[in-house]
């Protein structure tokens, strides 16, 4: 590893691999985006035109306290991955306040002469990065702006399905029960959930087909490179028991699907699709409802709908959490 500044080191995925999971294990709420598998796969697919800047901060005893997965594109430094594929970003640290480590990272970035701007997207609202990194960047002479980028509704899961239904607003509870009865009258209903790598690999064609037929926007979003990434990351994280690929079937026909990832005790709904011909049966929403039920039965603590304010998330009990972006530019003459 090459030393870039006191307290920080620049390295590779391979050099930091031994520390990566240790830091995730010590985080208060890591996401699957933080995993080494996700970061490496994203970089291999989309990082060709950028320069990798993996920074680590060591304590006085030599332990790595923080990893900052960053990249440089032109004169801008940012997290790996943009908002098209990554809902949450942050530095990886076991120190929840992380003040000393964030100061070291801010100093390291400040000492990179080619970097003129900082763009840190998709930071969860409860992260110390929002206030602390701003404080240290301003200390080193940067002009910093923080803005709310989006919302990411999430649901605290109760101990039972009945308790979940009781927690919904009266109108939403009534509507969900009505939709479930109508679905049950439509034929033989089954939701299947795949977790094994081989099963997920074999079912990704069906997932892609349902996602693309959902809306024109989703069809345009799923470019060849994104499809390649979806397939590779779904299978790779299945080897870590993190992937959940669900399908809702009516009389044996797949009519809705969702791709989720579980990290610790949180299930993250990454993307989904449905057959518009089944819109009258609310197939997409009910597939999510069944997935929430499975999550409760699995003993998970939170169901995270991820970024975006689509109405179905609130009908199913989602409560907004803000997501922020921090941008900074060097002051003239600094």
N, C-alpha and C positions, 0 to 999 in steps of 0.2 A: 504494500500500500504506500502511496505517495502522500507525504504530509503537505497539506496546503496552507494551513494556518494553525496556530497554537490551539489545541483542543479538538481540532477536526482533522479528519483524514478523508481522502478520496479513494474509492475502491470499486470493485466489481461485484456483480451478484454472487459470484463464486466465493470471493473473499469474505463477504458479509453473511453468507448463507448460515454459518454456524451460530450467528447472533440473532438472525431475523426472527425465528420462532420464539426465542427467549423473550424478545421485546414484545411480540404479539401476546404471549402468555401473560405478560405483566401489564398490558394496556387495560384500562377500565372497560372500554367497549370497542374492540377492533372490528373491522369489517372484512369481508372477503376480498375487497379491493386492496387491503394492506398485505395480503399474502404474497410470499415470494413467487409462487406459481403464477398468480395473476400479473404481477409486475413484469416478470420475465417474458410471459407470453405477449403482453401488450407491446413491450419494447421490441420483441422480435418481429412482430407484424407491422408496427406503425412507426418505429423509431429511426428508420433509415436516414431521414434528412435532418436529424437532430444529434446533439452531442450529449451523451449520458453523463450526469453529474451525481453519482451516489456519494453522499457525504455521511460520515459517522462522527459522532461526538463521544470522546472518551472521558471518563472520570479520572481523578488523580490516581486511583488504584489500577487504572488500565482497562476497566470494564466499559463496554460500549453502552452509553445511556440513551442515544437517539440515532436513528437512521433517517436521513432526509433523501427520499428518492426524487431527484430533480433532473431536468434536462434543459439544454440551451438550444434555442432555435433562433438563429440570427443574433440579435442583441437582447433577447428576452429569455429569462429563466422561469421555469414553471414546474409544477408537479408532472409526473408521467401520466399521460392520458387526459383528454379533454372531456367536456360535458356530454358529448355524444355517447360515450361508453362508460363513463365513470360518474357515479352519483355523489360519492364522498371521497374527499382527499384529506390527508393530514400527515404530519410528521409522526414517525413511529417511535414511541417513548414509553418507558415504564414510570416516568416521573410525571404525575398528573398536572403539576404546575409548569414544569419544564422550562423555567425561566432561564437558568444557566445554559441549558442546551440550545434554546432558541436564540439566545444572544450569540452563542458561538456560530450557529448557522448564519445568522444575519451578518455577522462579521465576515465569515467566509465568502458570502455572496458579495458583500461590499468590496472585498479585495479582488474580485474578478473584473479586470479592467474592461473587458469587452461587453459586460452586461450593463445595459442601460435601463432595463425595466424588469419588474418582478410581477408575475401574474399567478397568484395562488387561488385556484377556483375550488368551489364545492366544499368549503370547510363547514362542518356541523356547528350549529349555534352554541353548543356547550364547550367548544374547544378553546383552550387557553391560547392557541395560536392567534386567534383574532385580535386579542388585545396585546398580548406579550410580544408577538413578532412585530406588530405595528410600533410598539414602544421602542424596540431596539433598532428597527429600520430607521425610525425618525432620529434616534440618537446618533446614527451614523450618517445622517444628512439626507435621507430620502424623503420625498413627498409621498405620503401614503393616503390611499382612499379605501374605505371599506363600504361595501354596499350589499344589501340583501339580494341574492342571486335567484332564489327560488324557495319553494316550500317542499318539504318531504313528509307527508302525513304518515303517522305510525300509530299502532294500536297496542296498548298494554293488555296482554292476554290474561284472562282470569283462569280459574282452575277447572272450569267445565264449560261445555257448550251452552247449557242452560243459563249459566251466569253470564256468558257472552251475550246471548240474546237479550237477557234482562238489562244489560248495560247499554243497549242501543236506544236511540230516541224512539218514542212510541211509533211514529209513522214509519221509520226505517225498519223496526222490528216487524210491524204488520206487513210491510211490503216484502220483506225477505221471506216470511212464512208463506205469503201468497204465491210468490215466485217458485218456492220449493214445491208447493202442492201442484202447481201447474206443470212444472218439469216432471214430477213423478207420474203425472197422468199422460205424459207424452210417449212413454215407452219404458223399456228396461234401462235404468240409469246406473252408471258405474263410473266412479273416478278411480283412476289408477295413478300410482306415483312410482316413478322409476328412480333408483339410486345407484344401481350398479353401472360401472363404466361401459360395458358391452351393450347393455340394454339402452342406455342413453345414446350411445353412438348410433345404434340401429334406429332409434326413434326421432333423430334430429330432422330427417326429411319431413316427417309429419308435423313437427313443431314449426319448421320454416314455412311450410305450405299454409298453415293456419295463421301464422303471423302475417304473412304477405297478403292474404286475402282479407284481413281485418279492415284495413284502411289503405287509401292511396299513400298516405304519409309513411306508414310502416313498410309498404312495398318499396318505396323510394329509399327509405333509410337502410334497408338490408342489402347493401352493396356486396359485391363478391368478397372484398377483403373483410368486411364486418361479418359476413356469414362464416368465413374461414375462422375468424377469431372466436365467434360464438361456439362453433363446433369444438374447437380445440380446448377452450377454457372449460366448457361444460364437462367434457370427458376428463380433463386433467384434474379438476377439482372433485370429480366423482371418486377418483382414487384417494382423495383425502376425506371422503364421506361428507362432502359439503353440498353437492348438487342434488336438487330435487326437481325432476321433470314430471309435471302432472298433466293428465288428459282427462277431460270429461267426455264420456261416451253415452250416446243414446242408441239403443238397439245395435250396439257394436260399432257404431260410426263415431269417430273422433270429431267432436264439434267445438271444443275449446281446449286451450293449453296454457301452461305457464312454466317459466323457468325461474327457479328460486335458488338461493344459496343460503346455507345455514352457517353462521359463525358464532361459536359459543352458544348462547341461548336466544339468539335473534334470527328470525327468518326474513330474508330480504327478497322481495318480489322484483326480479330483474326485468323481465319482459314477458309479454303474453300475446295471445291471439285467439281468434274465434272465427267460426263460419258465419258470415252475415245472414245467411239463410235461416239461422237459428236465433236471430235477434229477438224475435217475439217471445222466446223462452228465456231470455236473459242468460244465455249459456256462459258468456264470459264472466259476468258478475258471480254467477252461482259456482263456477269453477273456483273462483277466489274464495267464496264462502266455505266450500268444502276444504280448501287448502288451509284456511284459518282453523277449521275444526281439527284437521290433522295436526296442526301445530300445537293446539291446546292439548291434544292427546299425547303428543310427543313431550310435553312438559316444557315447551319453550316459553320465554318470558315476554317477547315482543314480536309483533308482526309488522315489518317495515314495508310500506307501500312504495317507498323511494320517491324521488323528486317528481313534481308535477301535481297540479291541483284538479285532476280529473274527478268528476262528481261521484263516481262509484266508490272511491276511497272513503269519502265522508259518509255515504250511505252504509258502508260496512264498519263504521266506527273510527275511522282515522282522525287523528288530531295533528295539526300542523306543527312541524319543527322547522325553523328557518335554516337556510343554508346560505353562506356568505362567500363573497369573493374579496380578496385583498389584492390591490394593485398598487404598485409604487414605481416612481421614476426618480432618477438622480437629480438632485438640485443642480442648477446651472453653476458650473465652476467646481463641483465636487468630484 
